[in-house]
């Protein structure tokens, strides 16, 4: 824990700030869509994490949203693991895909099978790309172990999403991230 605190203080938890990343231009040969939606089942864990990470990395040049098939409840473990890397999700309020005011996204990234199915239905008559990134639902670990074990499962999801986002959008050659010491 002390190592993580030192890393956070020294380098924003290993995550670069938007000023350290080339503004939303992707690596050569990669284009960042101008409007991206991340979708999962409850918009409480995976999609808000992914959206916050991309917002953090890409800055204001990209519109990033998140939604769920259903609106769940805010998750304190998400807030805690994102706070470790300097991203505040304490004010996130889950919303459903049906509650979206604007559906004019260039890309929808789905993180659960249910969200993928719903996104395909939603976009049947729309010119929007849909990508499926199967992602573990860390919330199923709540009650299955101690607090640190649960936090570790949330950190694993956070780190996986960061690395997928970095690879997919090629944001300035940012290094891969893991909060674990190797």
C-alpha positions in Angstrom: 0.0 0.0 0.0 2.8 2.4 0.8 4.4 1.7 -2.6 1.1 2.5 -4.3 0.8 5.8 -2.3 4.3 6.8 -3.3 3.6 5.9 -6.9 0.4 7.9 -6.9 2.1 11.0 -5.3 5.1 10.8 -7.7 3.3 10.0 -10.9 -0.4 10.2 -10.7 -0.6 6.5 -9.9 1.2 5.5 -13.1 -1.5 7.0 -15.3 -0.4 10.0 -17.4 -2.4 13.1 -17.3 -4.1 14.4 -20.4 -1.3 17.0 -20.8 1.2 14.1 -20.9 -0.6 12.4 -23.7 -0.7 13.7 -27.3 -4.0 15.5 -27.5 -6.6 13.3 -28.9 -4.7 12.3 -32.0 -4.0 8.7 -32.0 -0.8 6.9 -32.9 0.0 6.9 -36.6 -2.6 4.8 -38.5 -5.1 5.0 -35.7 -8.0 7.4 -35.6 -9.9 8.2 -32.4 -13.6 8.6 -33.0 -15.0 11.9 -31.9 -17.8 10.4 -29.8 -17.4 7.1 -27.9 -19.9 5.3 -25.6 -18.9 2.6 -23.2 -21.7 0.3 -22.2 -22.0 -2.5 -19.7 -24.9 -4.1 -17.7 -25.5 -1.6 -14.9 -23.3 1.4 -15.7 -21.8 1.1 -12.2 -18.4 -0.6 -12.6 -16.9 -1.3 -16.1 -18.4 1.4 -18.4 -17.8 4.3 -16.0 -14.3 3.2 -15.4 -13.5 2.9 -19.1 -15.2 6.3 -19.9 -13.3 8.0 -17.1 -9.9 6.5 -18.2 -10.5 7.6 -21.8 -11.6 11.1 -20.8 -8.5 11.3 -18.6 -6.2 10.3 -21.4 -7.8 12.0 -24.4 -8.8 15.2 -22.8 -11.6 17.4 -24.2 -11.1 16.6 -27.9 -13.3 13.4 -27.6 -16.8 13.1 -26.3 -17.0 10.1 -24.0 -20.1 8.7 -22.4 -21.2 5.6 -20.5 -24.4 3.8 -19.9 -25.8 0.4 -18.9 -28.6 -1.9 -20.1 -30.1 -1.0 -16.7 -29.1 1.8 -14.3 -27.4 0.3 -11.2 -26.3 2.0 -8.0 -23.0 3.9 -7.6 -20.2 1.5 -6.5 -17.9 2.6 -3.7 -15.2 0.2 -4.8 -15.0 1.9 -8.2 -14.7 5.2 -6.6 -11.8 3.9 -4.4 -9.8 2.3 -7.1 -10.2 5.2 -9.5 -9.2 7.6 -6.8 -6.0 5.7 -6.4 -5.0 6.8 -9.8 -6.2 10.4 -9.5 -9.6 10.0 -11.2 -12.7 11.2 -9.3 -15.8 9.1 -10.0 -17.6 10.0 -6.7 -20.3 11.9 -8.5 -21.0 9.3 -11.2 -24.7 8.4 -11.4 -25.5 5.3 -13.4 -27.9 5.7 -16.4 -29.4 3.2 -18.8 -29.0 3.2 -22.6 -32.7 4.2 -22.8 -32.0 7.3 -20.7 -29.3 8.6 -23.2 -30.3 12.0 -24.5 -28.0 11.7 -27.5 -27.2 8.5 -29.4 -25.0 10.0 -32.1 -21.8 8.1 -31.2 -19.2 7.0 -33.7 -18.2 4.0 -31.6 -19.9 2.0 -28.9 -17.6 -0.3 -26.9 -19.6 -3.0 -25.0 -18.1 -4.6 -22.0 -20.7 -7.3 -21.2 -22.7 -9.7 -23.4 -26.0 -8.1 -22.4 -24.8 -4.7 -23.3 -23.4 -6.0 -26.6 -26.8 -7.4 -27.6 -28.6 -4.2 -26.6 -26.1 -2.0 -28.5 -26.5 -4.1 -31.7 -30.3 -3.7 -31.4 -30.0 0.0 -30.8 -27.7 0.5 -33.8 -29.4 -1.7 -36.3 -30.4 1.3 -38.4 -27.5 3.6 -37.4 -24.1 4.1 -38.9 -22.1 3.4 -35.8 -19.3 0.8 -35.1 -19.8 -1.5 -32.1 -16.9 -3.4 -30.5 -17.2 -6.0 -27.9 -14.5 -6.1 -25.2 -15.5 -9.0 -22.8 -14.6 -7.7 -19.3 -15.0 -9.4 -16.0 -17.6 -8.0 -13.6 -15.7 -7.3 -10.4 -18.8 -6.6 -8.5 -19.5 -10.4 -8.2 -16.5 -10.5 -5.9 -18.2 -8.4 -3.2 -18.9 -10.6 -0.3 -16.5 -13.3 -1.6 -13.4 -12.3 0.3 -11.9 -9.5 2.3 -11.9 -5.9 1.3 -8.4 -6.1 -0.2 -9.3 -9.1 -2.3 -12.4 -7.2 -3.6 -10.3 -4.1 -4.3 -7.8 -6.2 -6.2 -10.5 -7.6 -8.5 -11.6 -4.0 -9.2 -8.0 -2.9 -9.8 -7.5 -5.8 -12.2 -10.6 -4.5 -14.2 -9.3 -0.9 -14.1 -5.8 -1.9 -15.3 -7.2 -4.2 -18.0 -9.5 -1.4 -19.3 -6.6 1.1 -19.2 -4.4 -1.2 -21.3 -7.2 -2.0 -23.8 -7.9 1.7 -24.2 -4.3 2.5 -24.7 -3.8 -0.3 -27.3 -7.1 0.4 -29.1 -6.7 4.2 -29.4 -2.9 4.4 -29.4 -2.8 7.4 -27.2 0.7 8.8 -27.5 2.6 5.7 -26.8 1.5 5.6 -23.1 3.1 2.7 -21.4 1.0 -0.2 -20.2 -0.2 0.1 -16.6 -0.4 -2.2 -13.7 -0.7 -1.3 -10.0 1.0 -4.5 -9.1 4.7 -4.8 -8.5 6.3 -7.4 -10.7 
